[in-house]
């Protein structure tokens, strides 16, 4: 390989790493991870969503495609439907799950399940 090939390779590697650190792409990856964690295949996502939030199957196929189509309405729906920790999809929280302290208050747990 000549020096130009090495430089091109390093530039592509840097661009790839930079794209992986893109916060919008990371948010799209968290959205897809949420569906996967709940056993929803990417091809079945539209069946779960209201019609106004449905996207093409191709857009749900990969975070790079989803990042271009993701809207705030998708994030709001996910937060509510899966009871996600506020801010997790935006990268502001390390935990995806809401923590419900109901050790001595089972009625709180019962209300949350309803």
Jmol script that loads the backbone (N, CA, C; Angstrom):
load data "model"
ATOM      1  N   UNK A   1       0.838  -1.184   0.000  1.00  0.00           N
ATOM      2  CA  UNK A   1       0.000   0.000   0.000  1.00  0.00           C
ATOM      3  C   UNK A   1       0.881   1.245   0.000  1.00  0.00           C
ATOM      4  N   UNK A   2       0.484   2.191  -0.783  1.00  0.00           N
ATOM      5  CA  UNK A   2       1.251   3.436  -0.821  1.00  0.00           C
ATOM      6  C   UNK A   2       0.754   4.388   0.275  1.00  0.00           C
ATOM      7  N   UNK A   3       1.453   5.442   0.558  1.00  0.00           N
ATOM      8  CA  UNK A   3       1.073   6.367   1.641  1.00  0.00           C
ATOM      9  C   UNK A   3      -0.326   6.974   1.464  1.00  0.00           C
ATOM     10  N   UNK A   4      -0.732   7.229   0.231  1.00  0.00           N
ATOM     11  CA  UNK A   4      -2.061   7.798   0.013  1.00  0.00           C
ATOM     12  C   UNK A   4      -3.154   6.817   0.456  1.00  0.00           C
ATOM     13  N   UNK A   5      -2.958   5.539   0.186  1.00  0.00           N
ATOM     14  CA  UNK A   5      -3.919   4.528   0.624  1.00  0.00           C
ATOM     15  C   UNK A   5      -4.034   4.507   2.145  1.00  0.00           C
ATOM     16  N   UNK A   6      -2.906   4.627   2.838  1.00  0.00           N
ATOM     17  CA  UNK A   6      -2.923   4.650   4.304  1.00  0.00           C
ATOM     18  C   UNK A   6      -3.658   5.889   4.816  1.00  0.00           C
ATOM     19  N   UNK A   7      -3.420   7.014   4.177  1.00  0.00           N
ATOM     20  CA  UNK A   7      -4.095   8.260   4.588  1.00  0.00           C
ATOM     21  C   UNK A   7      -5.598   8.141   4.356  1.00  0.00           C
ATOM     22  N   UNK A   8      -6.000   7.602   3.216  1.00  0.00           N
ATOM     23  CA  UNK A   8      -7.425   7.399   2.932  1.00  0.00           C
ATOM     24  C   UNK A   8      -8.061   6.459   3.945  1.00  0.00           C
ATOM     25  N   UNK A   9      -7.347   5.407   4.280  1.00  0.00           N
ATOM     26  CA  UNK A   9      -7.847   4.452   5.269  1.00  0.00           C
ATOM     27  C   UNK A   9      -8.019   5.115   6.626  1.00  0.00           C
ATOM     28  N   UNK A  10      -7.046   5.900   7.042  1.00  0.00           N
ATOM     29  CA  UNK A  10      -7.149   6.613   8.324  1.00  0.00           C
ATOM     30  C   UNK A  10      -8.285   7.622   8.305  1.00  0.00           C
ATOM     31  N   UNK A  11      -8.494   8.300   7.198  1.00  0.00           N
ATOM     32  CA  UNK A  11      -9.597   9.264   7.099  1.00  0.00           C
ATOM     33  C   UNK A  11     -10.945   8.559   7.199  1.00  0.00           C
ATOM     34  N   UNK A  12     -11.083   7.415   6.541  1.00  0.00           N
ATOM     35  CA  UNK A  12     -12.340   6.656   6.635  1.00  0.00           C
ATOM     36  C   UNK A  12     -12.564   6.143   8.050  1.00  0.00           C
ATOM     37  N   UNK A  13     -11.505   5.698   8.701  1.00  0.00           N
ATOM     38  CA  UNK A  13     -11.618   5.235  10.080  1.00  0.00           C
ATOM     39  C   UNK A  13     -12.032   6.374  11.003  1.00  0.00           C
ATOM     40  N   UNK A  14     -11.424   7.528  10.831  1.00  0.00           N
ATOM     41  CA  UNK A  14     -11.785   8.687  11.644  1.00  0.00           C
ATOM     42  C   UNK A  14     -13.239   9.096  11.404  1.00  0.00           C
ATOM     43  N   UNK A  15     -13.692   9.095  10.160  1.00  0.00           N
ATOM     44  CA  UNK A  15     -15.077   9.438   9.840  1.00  0.00           C
ATOM     45  C   UNK A  15     -16.040   8.434  10.468  1.00  0.00           C
ATOM     46  N   UNK A  16     -15.677   7.142  10.431  1.00  0.00           N
ATOM     47  CA  UNK A  16     -16.524   6.108  11.028  1.00  0.00           C
ATOM     48  C   UNK A  16     -16.628   6.301  12.544  1.00  0.00           C
ATOM     49  N   UNK A  17     -15.486   6.546  13.192  1.00  0.00           N
ATOM     50  CA  UNK A  17     -15.497   6.766  14.644  1.00  0.00           C
ATOM     51  C   UNK A  17     -16.283   8.025  15.007  1.00  0.00           C
ATOM     52  N   UNK A  18     -16.122   9.057  14.232  1.00  0.00           N
ATOM     53  CA  UNK A  18     -16.841  10.297  14.469  1.00  0.00           C
ATOM     54  C   UNK A  18     -18.350  10.088  14.346  1.00  0.00           C
ATOM     55  N   UNK A  19     -18.759   9.317  13.360  1.00  0.00           N
ATOM     56  CA  UNK A  19     -20.187   9.039  13.171  1.00  0.00           C
ATOM     57  C   UNK A  19     -20.739   8.220  14.328  1.00  0.00           C
ATOM     58  N   UNK A  20     -19.970   7.290  14.853  1.00  0.00           N
ATOM     59  CA  UNK A  20     -20.418   6.479  15.988  1.00  0.00           C
ATOM     60  C   UNK A  20     -20.633   7.323  17.235  1.00  0.00           C
ATOM     61  N   UNK A  21     -19.918   8.421  17.350  1.00  0.00           N
ATOM     62  CA  UNK A  21     -20.048   9.298  18.517  1.00  0.00           C
ATOM     63  C   UNK A  21     -21.122  10.363  18.323  1.00  0.00           C
ATOM     64  N   UNK A  22     -21.756  10.380  17.160  1.00  0.00           N
ATOM     65  CA  UNK A  22     -22.810  11.344  16.875  1.00  0.00           C
ATOM     66  C   UNK A  22     -23.976  11.102  17.836  1.00  0.00           C
ATOM     67  N   UNK A  23     -24.406  12.112  18.600  1.00  0.00           N
ATOM     68  CA  UNK A  23     -25.461  11.906  19.593  1.00  0.00           C
ATOM     69  C   UNK A  23     -26.803  11.511  18.984  1.00  0.00           C
ATOM     70  N   UNK A  24     -27.095  11.968  17.789  1.00  0.00           N
ATOM     71  CA  UNK A  24     -28.366  11.603  17.151  1.00  0.00           C
ATOM     72  C   UNK A  24     -28.346  10.135  16.751  1.00  0.00           C
ATOM     73  N   UNK A  25     -27.196   9.651  16.271  1.00  0.00           N
ATOM     74  CA  UNK A  25     -27.087   8.238  15.938  1.00  0.00           C
ATOM     75  C   UNK A  25     -27.179   7.382  17.197  1.00  0.00           C
ATOM     76  N   UNK A  26     -26.549   7.841  18.273  1.00  0.00           N
ATOM     77  CA  UNK A  26     -26.616   7.104  19.534  1.00  0.00           C
ATOM     78  C   UNK A  26     -28.053   7.032  20.038  1.00  0.00           C
ATOM     79  N   UNK A  27     -28.798   8.105  19.868  1.00  0.00           N
ATOM     80  CA  UNK A  27     -30.203   8.113  20.272  1.00  0.00           C
ATOM     81  C   UNK A  27     -31.000   7.100  19.437  1.00  0.00           C
ATOM     82  N   UNK A  28     -30.761   7.068  18.144  1.00  0.00           N
ATOM     83  CA  UNK A  28     -31.444   6.103  17.282  1.00  0.00           C
ATOM     84  C   UNK A  28     -31.080   4.672  17.671  1.00  0.00           C
ATOM     85  N   UNK A  29     -29.834   4.443  18.033  1.00  0.00           N
ATOM     86  CA  UNK A  29     -29.409   3.110  18.470  1.00  0.00           C
ATOM     87  C   UNK A  29     -30.115   2.719  19.773  1.00  0.00           C
ATOM     88  N   UNK A  30     -30.318   3.683  20.678  1.00  0.00           N
ATOM     89  CA  UNK A  30     -31.043   3.395  21.925  1.00  0.00           C
ATOM     90  C   UNK A  30     -32.504   3.058  21.637  1.00  0.00           C
ATOM     91  N   UNK A  31     -33.096   3.732  20.664  1.00  0.00           N
ATOM     92  CA  UNK A  31     -34.478   3.437  20.290  1.00  0.00           C
ATOM     93  C   UNK A  31     -34.579   1.995  19.805  1.00  0.00           C
ATOM     94  N   UNK A  32     -33.687   1.600  18.919  1.00  0.00           N
ATOM     95  CA  UNK A  32     -33.713   0.222  18.420  1.00  0.00           C
ATOM     96  C   UNK A  32     -33.422  -0.779  19.528  1.00  0.00           C
ATOM     97  N   UNK A  33     -32.515  -0.434  20.431  1.00  0.00           N
ATOM     98  CA  UNK A  33     -32.201  -1.328  21.557  1.00  0.00           C
ATOM     99  C   UNK A  33     -33.410  -1.502  22.473  1.00  0.00           C
ATOM    100  N   UNK A  34     -34.212  -0.458  22.608  1.00  0.00           N
ATOM    101  CA  UNK A  34     -35.419  -0.550  23.441  1.00  0.00           C
ATOM    102  C   UNK A  34     -36.375  -1.583  22.877  1.00  0.00           C
ATOM    103  N   UNK A  35     -36.616  -1.512  21.570  1.00  0.00           N
ATOM    104  CA  UNK A  35     -37.504  -2.495  20.958  1.00  0.00           C
ATOM    105  C   UNK A  35     -36.933  -3.902  21.076  1.00  0.00           C
ATOM    106  N   UNK A  36     -35.641  -4.056  20.848  1.00  0.00           N
ATOM    107  CA  UNK A  36     -35.017  -5.376  20.930  1.00  0.00           C
ATOM    108  C   UNK A  36     -35.086  -5.937  22.344  1.00  0.00           C
ATOM    109  N   UNK A  37     -34.908  -5.078  23.342  1.00  0.00           N
ATOM    110  CA  UNK A  37     -34.958  -5.530  24.735  1.00  0.00           C
ATOM    111  C   UNK A  37     -36.346  -6.030  25.115  1.00  0.00           C
ATOM    112  N   UNK A  38     -37.372  -5.551  24.411  1.00  0.00           N
ATOM    113  CA  UNK A  38     -38.735  -5.986  24.690  1.00  0.00           C
ATOM    114  C   UNK A  38     -39.225  -7.035  23.695  1.00  0.00           C
ATOM    115  N   UNK A  39     -38.289  -7.606  22.951  1.00  0.00           N
ATOM    116  CA  UNK A  39     -38.626  -8.707  22.062  1.00  0.00           C
ATOM    117  C   UNK A  39     -39.359  -8.305  20.790  1.00  0.00           C
ATOM    118  N   UNK A  40     -39.254  -7.046  20.396  1.00  0.00           N
ATOM    119  CA  UNK A  40     -39.917  -6.584  19.177  1.00  0.00           C
ATOM    120  C   UNK A  40     -38.877  -6.545  18.055  1.00  0.00           C
ATOM    121  N   UNK A  41     -39.073  -7.377  17.055  1.00  0.00           N
ATOM    122  CA  UNK A  41     -38.160  -7.400  15.913  1.00  0.00           C
ATOM    123  C   UNK A  41     -38.314  -6.105  15.116  1.00  0.00           C
ATOM    124  N   UNK A  42     -37.263  -5.721  14.443  1.00  0.00           N
ATOM    125  CA  UNK A  42     -37.299  -4.470  13.678  1.00  0.00           C
ATOM    126  C   UNK A  42     -38.370  -4.497  12.594  1.00  0.00           C
ATOM    127  N   UNK A  43     -38.686  -5.664  12.096  1.00  0.00           N
ATOM    128  CA  UNK A  43     -39.728  -5.776  11.075  1.00  0.00           C
ATOM    129  C   UNK A  43     -41.129  -5.701  11.663  1.00  0.00           C
ATOM    130  N   UNK A  44     -41.248  -5.759  12.989  1.00  0.00           N
ATOM    131  CA  UNK A  44     -42.557  -5.719  13.649  1.00  0.00           C
ATOM    132  C   UNK A  44     -42.832  -4.399  14.351  1.00  0.00           C
ATOM    133  N   UNK A  45     -41.905  -3.462  14.279  1.00  0.00           N
ATOM    134  CA  UNK A  45     -42.052  -2.199  15.016  1.00  0.00           C
ATOM    135  C   UNK A  45     -43.277  -1.424  14.561  1.00  0.00           C
ATOM    136  N   UNK A  46     -43.504  -1.335  13.257  1.00  0.00           N
ATOM    137  CA  UNK A  46     -44.646  -0.572  12.760  1.00  0.00           C
ATOM    138  C   UNK A  46     -45.980  -1.108  13.255  1.00  0.00           C
ATOM    139  N   UNK A  47     -46.072  -2.406  13.480  1.00  0.00           N
ATOM    140  CA  UNK A  47     -47.320  -2.993  13.977  1.00  0.00           C
ATOM    141  C   UNK A  47     -47.638  -2.521  15.389  1.00  0.00           C
ATOM    142  N   UNK A  48     -46.616  -2.148  16.128  1.00  0.00           N
ATOM    143  CA  UNK A  48     -46.793  -1.704  17.511  1.00  0.00           C
ATOM    144  C   UNK A  48     -47.101  -0.211  17.607  1.00  0.00           C
ATOM    145  N   UNK A  49     -46.619   0.551  16.649  1.00  0.00           N
ATOM    146  CA  UNK A  49     -46.741   2.011  16.681  1.00  0.00           C
ATOM    147  C   UNK A  49     -48.082   2.495  16.144  1.00  0.00           C
ATOM    148  N   UNK A  50     -48.530   3.658  16.619  1.00  0.00           N
ATOM    149  CA  UNK A  50     -49.699   4.278  15.992  1.00  0.00           C
ATOM    150  C   UNK A  50     -49.357   4.651  14.545  1.00  0.00           C
ATOM    151  N   UNK A  51     -50.349   4.756  13.713  1.00  0.00           N
ATOM    152  CA  UNK A  51     -50.122   4.994  12.290  1.00  0.00           C
ATOM    153  C   UNK A  51     -49.327   6.274  12.021  1.00  0.00           C
ATOM    154  N   UNK A  52     -49.533   7.282  12.822  1.00  0.00           N
ATOM    155  CA  UNK A  52     -48.845   8.559  12.602  1.00  0.00           C
ATOM    156  C   UNK A  52     -47.335   8.466  12.844  1.00  0.00           C
ATOM    157  N   UNK A  53     -46.881   7.444  13.553  1.00  0.00           N
ATOM    158  CA  UNK A  53     -45.455   7.291  13.863  1.00  0.00           C
ATOM    159  C   UNK A  53     -44.761   6.212  13.033  1.00  0.00           C
ATOM    160  N   UNK A  54     -45.498   5.534  12.193  1.00  0.00           N
ATOM    161  CA  UNK A  54     -44.903   4.461  11.414  1.00  0.00           C
ATOM    162  C   UNK A  54     -43.948   5.017  10.361  1.00  0.00           C
ATOM    163  N   UNK A  55     -42.854   4.302  10.171  1.00  0.00           N
ATOM    164  CA  UNK A  55     -41.836   4.643   9.178  1.00  0.00           C
ATOM    165  C   UNK A  55     -41.685   3.460   8.236  1.00  0.00           C
ATOM    166  N   UNK A  56     -40.902   3.634   7.207  1.00  0.00           N
ATOM    167  CA  UNK A  56     -40.662   2.503   6.304  1.00  0.00           C
ATOM    168  C   UNK A  56     -39.818   1.454   7.032  1.00  0.00           C
ATOM    169  N   UNK A  57     -39.945   0.223   6.602  1.00  0.00           N
ATOM    170  CA  UNK A  57     -39.175  -0.864   7.218  1.00  0.00           C
ATOM    171  C   UNK A  57     -37.675  -0.609   7.090  1.00  0.00           C
ATOM    172  N   UNK A  58     -37.271   0.020   6.005  1.00  0.00           N
ATOM    173  CA  UNK A  58     -35.856   0.325   5.795  1.00  0.00           C
ATOM    174  C   UNK A  58     -35.347   1.309   6.845  1.00  0.00           C
ATOM    175  N   UNK A  59     -36.161   2.269   7.221  1.00  0.00           N
ATOM    176  CA  UNK A  59     -35.737   3.247   8.223  1.00  0.00           C
ATOM    177  C   UNK A  59     -35.572   2.599   9.592  1.00  0.00           C
ATOM    178  N   UNK A  60     -36.337   1.563   9.886  1.00  0.00           N
ATOM    179  CA  UNK A  60     -36.204   0.857  11.164  1.00  0.00           C
ATOM    180  C   UNK A  60     -35.060  -0.155  11.120  1.00  0.00           C
ATOM    181  N   UNK A  61     -34.447  -0.371   9.969  1.00  0.00           N
ATOM    182  CA  UNK A  61     -33.463  -1.444   9.830  1.00  0.00           C
ATOM    183  C   UNK A  61     -32.133  -1.171  10.508  1.00  0.00           C
ATOM    184  N   UNK A  62     -31.754   0.104  10.659  1.00  0.00           N
ATOM    185  CA  UNK A  62     -30.427   0.408  11.179  1.00  0.00           C
ATOM    186  C   UNK A  62     -30.436   1.811  11.776  1.00  0.00           C
ATOM    187  N   UNK A  63     -29.614   2.028  12.775  1.00  0.00           N
ATOM    188  CA  UNK A  63     -29.559   3.337  13.439  1.00  0.00           C
ATOM    189  C   UNK A  63     -29.165   4.453  12.473  1.00  0.00           C
ATOM    190  N   UNK A  64     -28.333   4.137  11.491  1.00  0.00           N
ATOM    191  CA  UNK A  64     -27.925   5.156  10.521  1.00  0.00           C
ATOM    192  C   UNK A  64     -29.104   5.625   9.672  1.00  0.00           C
ATOM    193  N   UNK A  65     -30.048   4.745   9.415  1.00  0.00           N
ATOM    194  CA  UNK A  65     -31.241   5.120   8.659  1.00  0.00           C
ATOM    195  C   UNK A  65     -32.268   5.794   9.565  1.00  0.00           C
ATOM    196  N   UNK A  66     -32.396   5.284  10.779  1.00  0.00           N
ATOM    197  CA  UNK A  66     -33.396   5.804  11.704  1.00  0.00           C
ATOM    198  C   UNK A  66     -33.078   7.224  12.152  1.00  0.00           C
ATOM    199  N   UNK A  67     -31.824   7.545  12.303  1.00  0.00           N
ATOM    200  CA  UNK A  67     -31.451   8.874  12.795  1.00  0.00           C
ATOM    201  C   UNK A  67     -31.974   9.988  11.892  1.00  0.00           C
ATOM    202  N   UNK A  68     -32.186   9.692  10.615  1.00  0.00           N
ATOM    203  CA  UNK A  68     -32.678  10.689   9.673  1.00  0.00           C
ATOM    204  C   UNK A  68     -34.191  10.897   9.772  1.00  0.00           C
ATOM    205  N   UNK A  69     -34.908   9.934  10.331  1.00  0.00           N
ATOM    206  CA  UNK A  69     -36.367   9.990  10.360  1.00  0.00           C
ATOM    207  C   UNK A  69     -36.958  10.133  11.758  1.00  0.00           C
ATOM    208  N   UNK A  70     -36.158   9.984  12.773  1.00  0.00           N
ATOM    209  CA  UNK A  70     -36.639   9.996  14.156  1.00  0.00           C
ATOM    210  C   UNK A  70     -37.160  11.372  14.546  1.00  0.00           C
ATOM    211  N   UNK A  71     -38.340  11.401  15.163  1.00  0.00           N
ATOM    212  CA  UNK A  71     -38.954  12.660  15.604  1.00  0.00           C
ATOM    213  C   UNK A  71     -39.196  12.601  17.109  1.00  0.00           C
ATOM    214  N   UNK A  72     -39.438  13.750  17.684  1.00  0.00           N
ATOM    215  CA  UNK A  72     -39.693  13.827  19.119  1.00  0.00           C
ATOM    216  C   UNK A  72     -40.921  12.995  19.508  1.00  0.00           C
ATOM    217  N   UNK A  73     -41.893  12.921  18.616  1.00  0.00           N
ATOM    218  CA  UNK A  73     -43.091  12.122  18.900  1.00  0.00           C
ATOM    219  C   UNK A  73     -42.738  10.647  19.103  1.00  0.00           C
ATOM    220  N   UNK A  74     -41.753  10.140  18.366  1.00  0.00           N
ATOM    221  CA  UNK A  74     -41.305   8.756  18.568  1.00  0.00           C
ATOM    222  C   UNK A  74     -40.721   8.578  19.971  1.00  0.00           C
ATOM    223  N   UNK A  75     -39.893   9.526  20.372  1.00  0.00           N
ATOM    224  CA  UNK A  75     -39.247   9.443  21.688  1.00  0.00           C
ATOM    225  C   UNK A  75     -40.276   9.531  22.811  1.00  0.00           C
ATOM    226  N   UNK A  76     -41.238  10.433  22.675  1.00  0.00           N
ATOM    227  CA  UNK A  76     -42.285  10.569  23.689  1.00  0.00           C
ATOM    228  C   UNK A  76     -43.108   9.289  23.802  1.00  0.00           C
ATOM    229  N   UNK A  77     -43.452   8.695  22.650  1.00  0.00           N
ATOM    230  CA  UNK A  77     -44.233   7.468  22.659  1.00  0.00           C
ATOM    231  C   UNK A  77     -43.454   6.341  23.328  1.00  0.00           C
ATOM    232  N   UNK A  78     -42.175   6.210  22.993  1.00  0.00           N
ATOM    233  CA  UNK A  78     -41.341   5.165  23.597  1.00  0.00           C
ATOM    234  C   UNK A  78     -41.220   5.342  25.105  1.00  0.00           C
ATOM    235  N   UNK A  79     -40.962   6.577  25.541  1.00  0.00           N
ATOM    236  CA  UNK A  79     -40.849   6.847  26.976  1.00  0.00           C
ATOM    237  C   UNK A  79     -42.103   6.394  27.710  1.00  0.00           C
ATOM    238  N   UNK A  80     -43.259   6.713  27.148  1.00  0.00           N
ATOM    239  CA  UNK A  80     -44.513   6.379  27.813  1.00  0.00           C
ATOM    240  C   UNK A  80     -44.839   4.890  27.689  1.00  0.00           C
ATOM    241  N   UNK A  81     -44.717   4.330  26.501  1.00  0.00           N
ATOM    242  CA  UNK A  81     -45.121   2.944  26.271  1.00  0.00           C
ATOM    243  C   UNK A  81     -44.255   1.943  27.036  1.00  0.00           C
ATOM    244  N   UNK A  82     -42.957   2.179  27.075  1.00  0.00           N
ATOM    245  CA  UNK A  82     -42.052   1.245  27.734  1.00  0.00           C
ATOM    246  C   UNK A  82     -41.623   1.714  29.119  1.00  0.00           C
ATOM    247  N   UNK A  83     -42.199   2.813  29.602  1.00  0.00           N
ATOM    248  CA  UNK A  83     -41.888   3.367  30.934  1.00  0.00           C
ATOM    249  C   UNK A  83     -40.379   3.516  31.125  1.00  0.00           C
ATOM    250  N   UNK A  84     -39.762   4.203  30.181  1.00  0.00           N
ATOM    251  CA  UNK A  84     -38.316   4.410  30.238  1.00  0.00           C
ATOM    252  C   UNK A  84     -37.971   5.536  31.194  1.00  0.00           C
ATOM    253  N   UNK A  85     -36.775   5.470  31.706  1.00  0.00           N
ATOM    254  CA  UNK A  85     -36.261   6.544  32.557  1.00  0.00           C
ATOM    255  C   UNK A  85     -36.157   7.812  31.714  1.00  0.00           C
ATOM    256  N   UNK A  86     -36.684   8.891  32.246  1.00  0.00           N
ATOM    257  CA  UNK A  86     -36.645  10.150  31.515  1.00  0.00           C
ATOM    258  C   UNK A  86     -35.195  10.541  31.228  1.00  0.00           C
ATOM    259  N   UNK A  87     -34.903  10.847  30.002  1.00  0.00           N
ATOM    260  CA  UNK A  87     -33.565  11.253  29.623  1.00  0.00           C
ATOM    261  C   UNK A  87     -32.676  10.134  29.113  1.00  0.00           C
ATOM    262  N   UNK A  88     -33.090   8.884  29.239  1.00  0.00           N
ATOM    263  CA  UNK A  88     -32.232   7.794  28.782  1.00  0.00           C
ATOM    264  C   UNK A  88     -32.058   7.813  27.264  1.00  0.00           C
ATOM    265  N   UNK A  89     -33.140   8.036  26.539  1.00  0.00           N
ATOM    266  CA  UNK A  89     -33.030   8.061  25.088  1.00  0.00           C
ATOM    267  C   UNK A  89     -32.154   9.209  24.609  1.00  0.00           C
ATOM    268  N   UNK A  90     -32.082  10.266  25.393  1.00  0.00           N
ATOM    269  CA  UNK A  90     -31.248  11.414  25.031  1.00  0.00           C
ATOM    270  C   UNK A  90     -29.813  11.270  25.519  1.00  0.00           C
ATOM    271  N   UNK A  91     -29.527  10.201  26.236  1.00  0.00           N
ATOM    272  CA  UNK A  91     -28.177   9.987  26.739  1.00  0.00           C
ATOM    273  C   UNK A  91     -27.886  10.700  28.049  1.00  0.00           C
ATOM    274  N   UNK A  92     -28.915  11.182  28.733  1.00  0.00           N
ATOM    275  CA  UNK A  92     -28.729  11.911  29.986  1.00  0.00           C
ATOM    276  C   UNK A  92     -28.808  11.015  31.209  1.00  0.00           C
ATOM    277  N   UNK A  93     -29.210   9.774  31.014  1.00  0.00           N
ATOM    278  CA  UNK A  93     -29.330   8.824  32.115  1.00  0.00           C
ATOM    279  C   UNK A  93     -28.647   7.528  31.714  1.00  0.00           C
ATOM    280  N   UNK A  94     -28.017   6.876  32.676  1.00  0.00           N
ATOM    281  CA  UNK A  94     -27.323   5.621  32.398  1.00  0.00           C
ATOM    282  C   UNK A  94     -28.251   4.417  32.415  1.00  0.00           C
ATOM    283  N   UNK A  95     -29.382   4.553  33.077  1.00  0.00           N
ATOM    284  CA  UNK A  95     -30.306   3.439  33.219  1.00  0.00           C
ATOM    285  C   UNK A  95     -31.553   3.679  32.380  1.00  0.00           C
ATOM    286  N   UNK A  96     -31.983   2.663  31.660  1.00  0.00           N
ATOM    287  CA  UNK A  96     -33.178   2.779  30.825  1.00  0.00           C
ATOM    288  C   UNK A  96     -34.448   2.600  31.635  1.00  0.00           C
ATOM    289  N   UNK A  97     -34.342   1.962  32.765  1.00  0.00           N
ATOM    290  CA  UNK A  97     -35.535   1.589  33.523  1.00  0.00           C
ATOM    291  C   UNK A  97     -35.843   2.581  34.627  1.00  0.00           C
ATOM    292  N   UNK A  98     -37.121   2.829  34.786  1.00  0.00           N
ATOM    293  CA  UNK A  98     -37.557   3.641  35.911  1.00  0.00           C
ATOM    294  C   UNK A  98     -37.409   2.794  37.178  1.00  0.00           C
ATOM    295  N   UNK A  99     -36.937   3.428  38.216  1.00  0.00           N
ATOM    296  CA  UNK A  99     -36.798   2.723  39.482  1.00  0.00           C
ATOM    297  C   UNK A  99     -37.989   3.089  40.353  1.00  0.00           C
ATOM    298  N   UNK A 100     -38.715   2.084  40.772  1.00  0.00           N
ATOM    299  CA  UNK A 100     -39.898   2.291  41.594  1.00  0.00           C
ATOM    300  C   UNK A 100     -39.620   1.666  42.954  1.00  0.00           C
ATOM    301  N   UNK A 101     -39.511   2.509  43.939  1.00  0.00           N
ATOM    302  CA  UNK A 101     -39.227   2.036  45.288  1.00  0.00           C
ATOM    303  C   UNK A 101     -40.542   1.700  45.973  1.00  0.00           C
ATOM    304  N   UNK A 102     -40.865   0.425  45.994  1.00  0.00           N
ATOM    305  CA  UNK A 102     -42.140  -0.011  46.553  1.00  0.00           C
ATOM    306  C   UNK A 102     -41.938  -1.114  47.588  1.00  0.00           C
ATOM    307  N   UNK A 103     -40.791  -1.112  48.208  1.00  0.00           N
ATOM    308  CA  UNK A 103     -40.461  -2.165  49.150  1.00  0.00           C
ATOM    309  C   UNK A 103     -41.532  -2.319  50.225  1.00  0.00           C
ATOM    310  N   UNK A 104     -41.925  -1.217  50.841  1.00  0.00           N
ATOM    311  CA  UNK A 104     -42.953  -1.288  51.874  1.00  0.00           C
ATOM    312  C   UNK A 104     -44.239  -0.599  51.442  1.00  0.00           C
ATOM    313  N   UNK A 105     -44.396  -0.433  50.146  1.00  0.00           N
ATOM    314  CA  UNK A 105     -45.607   0.189  49.622  1.00  0.00           C
ATOM    315  C   UNK A 105     -46.057  -0.552  48.368  1.00  0.00           C
ATOM    316  N   UNK A 106     -46.560  -1.774  48.524  1.00  0.00           N
ATOM    317  CA  UNK A 106     -46.952  -2.553  47.350  1.00  0.00           C
ATOM    318  C   UNK A 106     -48.064  -1.902  46.531  1.00  0.00           C
ATOM    319  N   UNK A 107     -48.838  -1.012  47.157  1.00  0.00           N
ATOM    320  CA  UNK A 107     -49.888  -0.337  46.394  1.00  0.00           C
ATOM    321  C   UNK A 107     -49.292   0.563  45.296  1.00  0.00           C
ATOM    322  N   UNK A 108     -48.108   1.123  45.535  1.00  0.00           N
ATOM    323  CA  UNK A 108     -47.435   1.921  44.494  1.00  0.00           C
ATOM    324  C   UNK A 108     -47.048   1.041  43.320  1.00  0.00           C
ATOM    325  N   UNK A 109     -46.559  -0.140  43.614  1.00  0.00           N
ATOM    326  CA  UNK A 109     -46.195  -1.077  42.557  1.00  0.00           C
ATOM    327  C   UNK A 109     -47.435  -1.486  41.765  1.00  0.00           C
ATOM    328  N   UNK A 110     -48.516  -1.746  42.455  1.00  0.00           N
ATOM    329  CA  UNK A 110     -49.774  -2.126  41.808  1.00  0.00           C
ATOM    330  C   UNK A 110     -50.264  -0.986  40.899  1.00  0.00           C
ATOM    331  N   UNK A 111     -50.186   0.247  41.368  1.00  0.00           N
ATOM    332  CA  UNK A 111     -50.606   1.399  40.550  1.00  0.00           C
ATOM    333  C   UNK A 111     -49.725   1.521  39.313  1.00  0.00           C
ATOM    334  N   UNK A 112     -48.448   1.310  39.480  1.00  0.00           N
ATOM    335  CA  UNK A 112     -47.535   1.430  38.350  1.00  0.00           C
ATOM    336  C   UNK A 112     -47.839   0.373  37.296  1.00  0.00           C
ATOM    337  N   UNK A 113     -48.146  -0.858  37.745  1.00  0.00           N
ATOM    338  CA  UNK A 113     -48.449  -1.916  36.789  1.00  0.00           C
ATOM    339  C   UNK A 113     -49.735  -1.615  36.027  1.00  0.00           C
ATOM    340  N   UNK A 114     -50.673  -0.952  36.670  1.00  0.00           N
ATOM    341  CA  UNK A 114     -51.911  -0.615  35.974  1.00  0.00           C
ATOM    342  C   UNK A 114     -51.662   0.481  34.981  1.00  0.00           C
TER     343      UNK A 114
END
end "model"
wireframe off; spacefill off
backbone 0.3
color backbone group
